[in-house]
Amino acid sequence: MYPPERHQVILTTARSAGRVEVARLADDLAVTPETVRRDLTALERMGLLRRVHGGAVPVERLGYEPALAQRENVLAAEKDRIAKAALDELPAGGSVLIDAGSTTVRLAEMLPADRELIVVTHALPVATALAALPNVTLHLIGGTVRRRTLAAVGTWAERALADVRVDVAFLGTNGLTVEDGLSTPDLAEAAIKRALVRAAARTVVLADHSKIGRTELAVVAPLSSVDAVVTDSGVAPELAEEIETAGPRVVRA
């Protein structure tokens, strides 16, 4: 395969998956990792990709936030594994906050039917998934609903969360790096996420591997504020170790 052909494959993969990784591309393209790195550097110079630890992300996705419906079927198997692994972080009984996001909705759908829980959320899809469960006492935070995430944001939501204290907050994120911590494209959503972290005794982040190594516009919190990151096996072990050095325990589902 000639370099332009490889470049097209790499770019198509990055745009569909949100991220490409050097090791996986080397296997898929039957070339050396060094060749892949040269290809990624060439695509970065063209302004099409941005290099991140272990791979690259497409430039047009930086600062762009797909709607929730667009994200539901992206890395669906990985998100299911992450949500299932995150169940181990639930308290035996008590209270939790569940953030907006395609992976956190899966967690809500998987909550055990035999455990009494108080759930607080500002996300309409999460509330819809839980509203009929007899073992869940559901509290829905109100505010201005963002169309992209169907989550309540703004001062109403922030004031309500200021009065809440829970055992565990389950957070979604659009970006996670050792240097910048958690980040998201929207400033109002970042403010709500910070309020979720403040309201919880423990914070657990659910993030598939396409979010790792990315930094978005609005910084939410440093990794030192996070107790655990539940991700998938697409994250390289050495990167997981770097994240753990910064604070949180990492679970690769």
C-alpha positions as CSV (number, residue, x, y, z in Angstrom):
1,M,0.0,0.0,0.0
2,Y,1.4,3.4,-1.0
3,P,1.6,6.3,1.5
4,P,-1.4,8.2,0.1
5,E,-3.5,5.0,0.4
6,R,-2.4,4.5,4.0
7,H,-3.2,8.2,4.7
8,Q,-6.7,7.8,3.5
9,V,-7.3,4.6,5.5
10,I,-5.9,6.3,8.6
11,L,-7.9,9.4,8.2
12,T,-11.2,7.5,7.5
13,T,-10.5,5.4,10.6
14,A,-9.8,8.4,12.8
15,R,-13.0,10.2,11.7
16,S,-15.2,7.2,12.3
17,A,-13.7,6.0,15.6
18,G,-12.6,9.4,17.0
19,R,-9.0,8.2,17.4
20,V,-6.3,6.0,15.9
21,E,-3.5,4.2,17.7
22,V,-0.1,3.5,16.4
23,A,0.1,-0.2,17.4
24,R,-3.3,-1.1,16.0
25,L,-2.7,0.7,12.7
26,A,0.7,-1.0,12.3
27,D,-1.1,-4.4,12.6
28,D,-4.0,-3.4,10.4
29,L,-1.8,-2.0,7.6
30,A,1.0,-4.6,8.0
31,V,3.7,-1.9,8.4
32,T,6.1,-1.0,11.2
33,P,5.1,1.4,14.0
34,E,7.7,3.8,12.7
35,T,6.0,3.9,9.3
36,V,2.7,4.7,11.0
37,R,4.3,7.5,13.1
38,R,5.7,9.0,9.9
39,D,2.2,8.8,8.3
40,L,0.6,10.5,11.4
41,T,3.2,13.2,11.3
42,A,2.5,13.8,7.6
43,L,-1.2,14.0,8.3
44,E,-0.7,16.4,11.2
45,R,1.4,18.7,8.9
46,M,-1.5,18.7,6.5
47,G,-3.8,19.9,9.3
48,L,-5.9,16.7,9.2
49,L,-4.9,15.0,12.5
50,R,-3.4,16.0,15.8
51,R,-0.9,13.7,17.4
52,V,-1.7,12.5,20.9
53,H,-0.1,10.0,23.2
54,G,0.0,6.7,21.3
55,G,-1.9,7.9,18.3
56,A,-3.9,10.8,16.8
57,V,-7.3,12.4,16.7
58,P,-9.0,14.1,13.8
59,V,-8.7,17.9,13.9
60,E,-12.4,18.4,13.0
61,R,-13.4,16.6,16.1
62,L,-11.5,18.9,18.4
63,G,-14.0,21.3,19.9
64,Y,-16.8,19.6,18.1
65,E,-19.4,17.8,20.2
66,P,-21.6,15.2,18.4
67,A,-25.2,14.9,19.6
68,L,-26.0,12.1,22.0
69,A,-27.9,10.1,19.3
70,Q,-24.8,10.2,17.1
71,R,-22.6,8.9,19.9
72,E,-24.8,6.0,21.1
73,N,-23.5,3.5,18.4
74,V,-19.9,4.6,18.4
75,L,-17.7,2.1,20.3
76,A,-20.9,0.5,21.6
77,A,-19.3,-2.8,22.7
78,E,-16.6,-0.9,24.6
79,K,-19.2,1.3,26.3
80,D,-21.2,-1.7,27.4
81,R,-18.1,-3.3,29.0
82,I,-17.2,0.0,30.7
83,A,-20.7,0.4,32.1
84,K,-20.7,-3.2,33.4
85,A,-17.3,-2.8,35.0
86,A,-18.5,0.5,36.6
87,L,-21.2,-1.5,38.5
88,D,-18.5,-2.6,40.8
89,E,-18.0,1.0,41.9
90,L,-21.6,1.3,43.2
91,P,-22.2,1.5,46.9
92,A,-23.9,-1.4,48.6
93,G,-26.8,0.9,49.3
94,G,-26.8,4.7,49.3
95,S,-26.7,7.6,46.9
96,V,-25.1,8.3,43.5
97,L,-24.9,11.0,40.9
98,I,-25.1,10.0,37.2
99,D,-23.8,12.5,34.7
100,A,-25.0,12.9,31.1
101,G,-23.4,10.8,28.3
102,S,-23.8,7.8,26.1
103,T,-21.8,5.5,28.5
104,T,-23.4,6.8,31.7
105,V,-26.9,6.0,30.2
106,R,-25.7,2.4,29.7
107,L,-24.7,2.3,33.4
108,A,-28.2,3.6,34.4
109,E,-29.8,0.8,32.3
110,M,-27.7,-1.8,34.0
111,L,-28.3,-0.8,37.6
112,P,-29.1,-3.9,39.7
113,A,-32.8,-4.4,40.5
114,D,-32.1,-5.8,43.9
115,R,-30.3,-2.8,45.4
116,E,-31.9,0.2,47.0
117,L,-30.3,3.4,45.6
118,I,-30.9,7.1,45.6
119,V,-30.0,8.5,42.2
120,V,-29.6,12.2,41.4
121,T,-29.1,13.2,37.7
122,H,-29.4,16.2,35.5
123,A,-29.6,14.0,32.3
124,L,-33.0,13.4,30.8
125,P,-32.0,10.0,29.2
126,V,-30.7,8.8,32.5
127,A,-33.9,9.8,34.3
128,T,-36.0,8.1,31.6
129,A,-34.0,4.9,32.1
130,L,-34.6,4.9,35.8
131,A,-38.0,6.5,36.3
132,A,-39.9,3.2,36.5
133,L,-37.5,1.2,38.7
134,P,-39.1,0.5,42.1
135,N,-35.8,0.2,43.9
136,V,-34.5,3.6,42.8
137,T,-35.5,6.9,44.4
138,L,-34.9,9.3,41.5
139,H,-34.1,13.0,41.9
140,L,-34.0,15.0,38.6
141,I,-32.1,18.3,38.6
142,G,-33.7,21.0,36.5
143,G,-32.2,23.7,34.4
144,T,-31.6,24.7,30.8
145,V,-31.5,21.6,28.7
146,R,-28.7,21.3,26.1
147,R,-29.9,19.7,22.9
148,R,-26.6,18.0,22.2
149,T,-26.5,16.1,25.5
150,L,-30.1,16.4,26.8
151,A,-28.6,17.5,30.1
152,A,-29.7,20.4,32.4
153,V,-27.1,23.1,32.8
154,G,-27.0,26.6,34.1
155,T,-27.4,28.4,37.5
156,W,-30.6,26.5,38.4
157,A,-28.8,23.2,38.1
158,E,-25.7,24.4,39.8
159,R,-27.7,25.8,42.8
160,A,-29.5,22.5,43.2
161,L,-26.3,20.5,43.1
162,A,-24.8,22.7,45.8
163,D,-27.2,21.2,48.3
164,V,-26.4,17.6,47.3
165,R,-24.0,15.1,48.9
166,V,-23.7,11.6,47.5
167,D,-21.5,8.5,47.9
168,V,-20.3,8.3,44.3
169,A,-20.6,10.5,41.2
170,F,-20.3,8.7,37.8
171,L,-18.9,11.2,35.3
172,G,-18.7,11.2,31.6
173,T,-16.0,13.2,29.8
174,N,-15.0,14.2,26.3
175,G,-11.3,14.4,27.0
176,L,-8.9,13.0,29.6
177,T,-5.2,13.7,29.8
178,V,-2.6,13.6,32.5
179,E,-1.7,17.2,31.9
180,D,-5.2,18.8,31.7
181,G,-7.3,16.2,33.5
182,L,-11.0,16.1,32.4
183,S,-12.4,18.4,29.8
184,T,-15.5,18.9,27.7
185,P,-16.4,21.2,24.7
186,D,-19.0,23.2,26.5
187,L,-18.3,25.7,29.3
188,A,-21.8,25.3,30.9
189,E,-21.5,21.6,30.9
190,A,-18.1,21.8,32.5
191,A,-19.5,23.9,35.3
192,I,-22.1,21.2,36.0
193,K,-19.5,18.4,36.0
194,R,-17.4,20.4,38.5
195,A,-20.5,20.6,40.7
196,L,-20.9,16.8,40.4
197,V,-17.4,16.3,41.6
198,R,-17.8,18.6,44.6
199,A,-21.1,16.9,45.6
200,A,-19.5,13.4,45.8
201,A,-17.4,11.5,48.3
202,R,-15.9,9.5,45.4
203,T,-15.7,10.3,41.7
204,V,-15.6,7.6,39.0
205,V,-15.1,8.6,35.4
206,L,-16.4,6.5,32.5
207,A,-14.4,7.1,29.3
208,D,-13.8,4.9,26.3
209,H,-10.3,4.9,24.8
210,S,-11.2,7.6,22.1
211,K,-11.4,10.1,25.0
212,I,-8.0,9.4,26.4
213,G,-5.3,11.7,25.3
214,R,-7.7,14.5,24.2
215,T,-8.2,17.9,25.6
216,E,-11.3,19.9,24.9
217,L,-12.2,23.6,25.3
218,A,-13.4,23.6,28.9
219,V,-11.3,22.0,31.7
220,V,-13.4,20.3,34.4
221,A,-11.1,18.9,37.0
222,P,-7.6,17.5,37.5
223,L,-7.1,13.8,37.7
224,S,-6.2,14.2,41.4
225,S,-9.9,14.9,41.9
226,V,-10.8,11.5,40.4
227,D,-10.9,8.2,42.4
228,A,-11.2,5.8,39.5
229,V,-11.3,5.8,35.7
230,V,-13.2,3.0,34.0
231,T,-12.1,2.6,30.4
232,D,-11.7,-0.2,27.9
233,S,-8.8,-2.4,26.8
234,G,-8.0,-0.1,23.9
235,V,-6.0,2.1,26.3
236,A,-2.4,1.1,26.3
237,P,-1.1,-0.3,29.6
238,E,1.7,2.3,29.8
239,L,-0.8,5.1,29.4
240,A,-3.0,3.6,32.1
241,E,0.0,3.6,34.4
242,E,0.6,7.3,33.7
243,I,-3.0,8.1,34.6
244,E,-2.7,6.1,37.8
245,T,0.5,8.0,38.7
246,A,-1.6,11.2,38.4
247,G,-4.1,9.9,41.0
248,P,-7.0,7.7,40.0
249,R,-7.1,3.9,39.8
250,V,-7.6,2.7,36.3
251,V,-9.9,-0.2,35.3
252,R,-9.5,-1.5,31.7
253,A,-12.7,-3.4,30.9
